[in-house]
């Protein structure tokens, strides 16, 4: 770290190897933050970090608490840790509750809920010590309303939503904001394909006929906007959907 970079605010972004996480890292770097990119795929985050000013990559599985704690200790070299963006997450499967695989439900809970818990607990002391910390939870409209075939993901994102809502109550009076951004239909290169276990045809049907689903950059722009509000302004909850989507179950599709 050089003298020129000593006073730059530091933002940690989880799940930064692709999609919304990578786009958020780019948006925050453009806003002047030092960005620490974390994800399991080290090669992806290192390649992205090489394109950004004052960026670092750190391979991390947010479901591994010991690894998360070690990561938190590694941040002691920075003057402050100012922002945590809990973006790591994802969906597995679209089976009904009656036949859903408990292993899928467990995996989604581990990353979408416990991953947020691990990272927030580990970094909260530093965020508080910064005097102006921000915790962002990337939840989903799935965390606010149910839909058929989404039981496991909906349950997990409800958990992420509850963490944000409860943490905001518990930190009232502390110098830490808690922001929840809940995207609706976002077309990224991996989300739906991962959900359908690599079946690109099923993934494509999610967006078939939808005029302009959100992009990762749309969501990242929203996240960066919320973070860069004045310190006394807290965007408690921001739901962002494409115009073609009125709810989780009502989407306009062209014939």
C-alpha positions as CSV (number, residue, x, y, z in Angstrom):
1,X,0.0,0.0,0.0
2,X,1.4,3.4,-1.0
3,X,1.1,6.7,0.7
4,X,-1.2,7.8,-2.2
5,X,-3.6,5.0,-1.4
6,X,-3.6,5.2,2.4
7,X,-6.7,7.4,2.7
8,X,-8.8,5.4,0.1
9,X,-11.9,3.8,1.6
10,X,-12.0,0.0,1.4
11,X,-14.9,-2.1,0.2
12,X,-15.1,-5.9,0.4
13,X,-17.3,-7.6,-2.2
14,X,-18.1,-11.3,-1.9
15,X,-19.0,-13.5,-4.9
16,X,-17.0,-11.1,-7.1
17,X,-15.9,-13.6,-9.7
18,X,-18.9,-13.0,-12.0
19,X,-22.3,-11.4,-12.4
20,X,-23.5,-8.8,-9.9
21,X,-20.5,-9.2,-7.7
22,X,-18.0,-8.5,-10.5
23,X,-20.1,-5.6,-11.7
24,X,-20.3,-4.2,-8.2
25,X,-16.6,-4.4,-7.8
26,X,-16.1,-2.4,-11.0
27,X,-18.8,0.2,-9.9
28,X,-17.2,0.8,-6.5
29,X,-13.7,1.0,-8.0
30,X,-15.1,3.7,-10.4
31,X,-16.5,5.5,-7.4
32,X,-13.0,5.6,-5.9
33,X,-12.9,2.7,-3.5
34,X,-10.2,0.2,-2.9
35,X,-11.9,-3.0,-3.6
36,X,-11.1,-6.4,-2.1
37,X,-12.6,-9.0,-4.3
38,X,-13.5,-12.4,-2.8
39,X,-14.8,-15.6,-4.4
40,X,-13.8,-19.3,-4.6
41,X,-12.5,-18.9,-8.1
42,X,-9.2,-17.3,-7.6
43,X,-8.3,-17.0,-11.3
44,X,-11.4,-15.0,-12.1
45,X,-11.0,-12.5,-9.3
46,X,-7.3,-12.1,-9.9
47,X,-8.0,-11.3,-13.6
48,X,-10.7,-8.7,-12.6
49,X,-8.5,-7.2,-9.9
50,X,-5.8,-6.6,-12.5
51,X,-8.1,-4.3,-14.5
52,X,-9.1,-2.1,-11.5
53,X,-7.1,0.5,-9.6
54,X,-6.3,-0.3,-6.0
55,X,-7.9,-3.7,-6.2
56,X,-6.9,-7.0,-4.5
57,X,-8.2,-10.6,-4.9
58,X,-8.6,-13.0,-2.1
59,X,-9.8,-16.6,-2.7
60,X,-12.5,-17.3,-0.1
61,X,-15.4,-19.6,0.6
62,X,-17.9,-17.6,2.7
63,X,-19.3,-20.9,4.1
64,X,-15.9,-21.7,5.8
65,X,-15.9,-19.7,9.0
66,X,-12.2,-20.3,9.8
67,X,-11.3,-19.0,6.4
68,X,-13.5,-16.0,6.8
69,X,-11.9,-15.2,10.2
70,X,-8.5,-15.4,8.6
71,X,-9.6,-13.1,5.8
72,X,-10.9,-10.6,8.3
73,X,-7.5,-10.6,10.1
74,X,-5.7,-10.0,6.8
75,X,-7.6,-6.7,6.4
76,X,-5.8,-5.3,9.4
77,X,-3.2,-3.8,7.1
78,X,-5.7,-1.3,5.8
79,X,-6.4,2.0,7.6
80,X,-10.1,1.1,7.7
81,X,-12.6,-1.3,6.3
82,X,-15.6,0.7,5.3
83,X,-18.0,-1.4,3.2
84,X,-19.0,-5.0,3.1
85,X,-21.1,-6.1,0.1
86,X,-22.6,-9.6,0.9
87,X,-23.3,-10.7,-2.7
88,X,-22.2,-14.4,-2.7
89,X,-25.2,-16.6,-3.1
90,X,-27.2,-18.5,-5.7
91,X,-30.0,-20.9,-6.4
92,X,-30.0,-24.7,-6.9
93,X,-33.0,-26.5,-8.5
94,X,-36.6,-25.5,-9.1
95,X,-38.4,-28.6,-7.8
96,X,-41.5,-28.2,-5.6
97,X,-41.2,-28.6,-1.9
98,X,-42.6,-32.1,-2.0
99,X,-39.6,-33.4,-4.1
100,X,-36.9,-30.8,-3.4
101,X,-33.4,-32.2,-2.6
102,X,-32.5,-31.4,1.0
103,X,-28.9,-31.2,0.0
104,X,-29.8,-28.3,-2.4
105,X,-31.7,-26.5,0.4
106,X,-28.8,-26.9,2.8
107,X,-26.3,-25.6,0.2
108,X,-28.4,-22.6,-0.5
109,X,-28.8,-21.9,3.2
110,X,-25.1,-22.2,3.8
111,X,-24.1,-19.6,1.2
112,X,-27.1,-17.2,1.2
113,X,-27.7,-17.1,5.0
114,X,-24.7,-18.4,6.9
115,X,-22.3,-16.9,4.4
116,X,-23.8,-13.5,5.1
117,X,-23.7,-14.2,8.8
118,X,-20.0,-15.3,8.8
119,X,-18.8,-12.2,6.8
120,X,-20.9,-9.7,8.7
121,X,-19.8,-11.0,12.1
122,X,-16.1,-11.2,11.1
123,X,-16.0,-7.7,9.6
124,X,-18.4,-5.8,11.9
125,X,-15.8,-4.7,14.4
126,X,-13.7,-3.1,11.7
127,X,-16.8,-1.6,10.0
128,X,-17.8,-0.1,13.3
129,X,-14.3,1.2,14.1
130,X,-14.2,3.0,10.7
131,X,-16.8,5.4,12.1
132,X,-18.9,5.2,9.0
133,X,-19.4,1.6,8.0
134,X,-21.9,0.1,5.6
135,X,-23.2,-3.5,5.3
136,X,-25.0,-4.4,2.1
137,X,-27.0,-7.5,1.8
138,X,-27.9,-8.6,-1.8
139,X,-31.1,-10.5,-1.2
140,X,-33.7,-10.9,-3.8
141,X,-37.4,-10.3,-4.5
142,X,-37.5,-14.0,-3.6
143,X,-36.8,-12.9,0.0
144,X,-40.1,-11.0,0.0
145,X,-42.6,-13.1,-1.8
146,X,-42.9,-16.8,-2.7
147,X,-43.3,-18.6,-6.0
148,X,-43.8,-22.2,-7.1
149,X,-40.7,-24.2,-7.5
150,X,-38.6,-21.7,-5.5
151,X,-39.1,-23.0,-2.0
152,X,-35.5,-23.6,-1.1
153,X,-34.2,-20.4,-2.6
154,X,-37.1,-18.3,-1.3
155,X,-36.4,-19.7,2.2
156,X,-32.7,-18.8,2.0
157,X,-33.3,-15.3,0.7
158,X,-35.9,-14.7,3.4
159,X,-33.2,-15.6,5.8
160,X,-30.8,-13.0,4.2
161,X,-33.6,-10.4,4.4
162,X,-34.2,-11.1,8.1
163,X,-30.5,-10.8,8.8
164,X,-30.5,-7.3,7.3
165,X,-33.7,-6.2,9.0
166,X,-32.6,-7.5,12.4
167,X,-29.1,-6.2,12.2
168,X,-30.4,-2.7,11.4
169,X,-32.4,-2.8,14.6
170,X,-29.5,-4.1,16.7
171,X,-27.0,-1.5,15.3
172,X,-29.3,1.5,15.8
173,X,-27.1,4.2,17.3
174,X,-23.9,2.7,15.9
175,X,-22.0,4.3,13.0
176,X,-23.0,1.5,10.6
177,X,-25.6,1.5,7.9
178,X,-27.4,-1.7,6.8
179,X,-28.6,-1.7,3.2
180,X,-30.6,-4.4,1.5
181,X,-30.9,-4.5,-2.2
182,X,-33.5,-7.0,-3.6
183,X,-33.2,-7.6,-7.3
184,X,-35.9,-9.2,-9.4
185,X,-35.2,-10.8,-12.7
186,X,-31.6,-10.3,-13.6
187,X,-30.0,-12.0,-16.6
188,X,-26.4,-12.9,-15.9
189,X,-24.1,-15.4,-17.5
190,X,-24.4,-18.0,-14.7
191,X,-27.3,-17.6,-12.3
192,X,-30.0,-19.6,-14.2
193,X,-27.5,-22.0,-15.7
194,X,-26.2,-22.9,-12.3
195,X,-29.8,-23.3,-11.0
196,X,-30.6,-25.7,-13.7
197,X,-27.4,-27.6,-13.4
198,X,-25.9,-26.5,-16.7
199,X,-29.1,-27.0,-18.8
200,X,-28.8,-23.9,-21.0
201,X,-32.2,-24.5,-22.6
202,X,-34.0,-24.4,-19.3
203,X,-32.0,-21.3,-18.3
204,X,-32.9,-19.5,-21.5
205,X,-36.6,-20.1,-20.9
206,X,-36.5,-18.1,-17.7
207,X,-35.9,-14.9,-19.8
208,X,-37.7,-16.0,-23.0
209,X,-39.8,-13.2,-24.4
210,X,-38.9,-10.7,-21.6
211,X,-38.0,-7.3,-22.9
212,X,-34.8,-6.2,-21.3
213,X,-34.3,-8.1,-18.0
214,X,-32.0,-6.4,-15.6
215,X,-28.3,-6.7,-16.1
216,X,-25.6,-7.2,-13.5
217,X,-24.6,-3.6,-14.2
218,X,-28.1,-2.3,-13.5
219,X,-27.9,-3.9,-10.0
220,X,-24.4,-2.8,-9.4
221,X,-25.3,0.8,-10.3
222,X,-28.1,0.6,-7.7
223,X,-25.8,-0.8,-5.0
224,X,-23.1,1.8,-5.6
225,X,-25.7,4.5,-5.5
226,X,-27.0,3.3,-2.2
227,X,-23.5,3.1,-0.7
228,X,-22.4,6.5,-1.9
229,X,-25.3,8.4,-0.3
230,X,-24.3,10.8,2.5
231,X,-23.4,8.9,5.8
232,X,-26.7,9.9,7.5
233,X,-28.8,8.5,4.6
234,X,-29.6,4.8,4.9
235,X,-31.4,3.0,2.0
236,X,-33.0,0.4,4.2
237,X,-34.5,-1.7,1.4
238,X,-34.4,-1.1,-2.4
239,X,-36.4,-3.5,-4.7
240,X,-35.3,-3.2,-8.3
241,X,-37.0,-5.1,-11.1
242,X,-37.2,-4.7,-14.9
243,X,-40.2,-2.9,-16.2
244,X,-41.5,-6.1,-17.7
245,X,-41.8,-7.7,-14.2
246,X,-44.5,-6.7,-11.9
247,X,-44.0,-9.4,-9.3
248,X,-42.3,-12.8,-8.9
249,X,-45.2,-14.4,-10.7
250,X,-46.3,-11.7,-13.2
251,X,-43.9,-11.1,-16.1
252,X,-44.8,-9.7,-19.5
253,X,-43.5,-11.9,-22.3
254,X,-43.9,-11.1,-25.9
255,X,-45.4,-13.8,-28.1
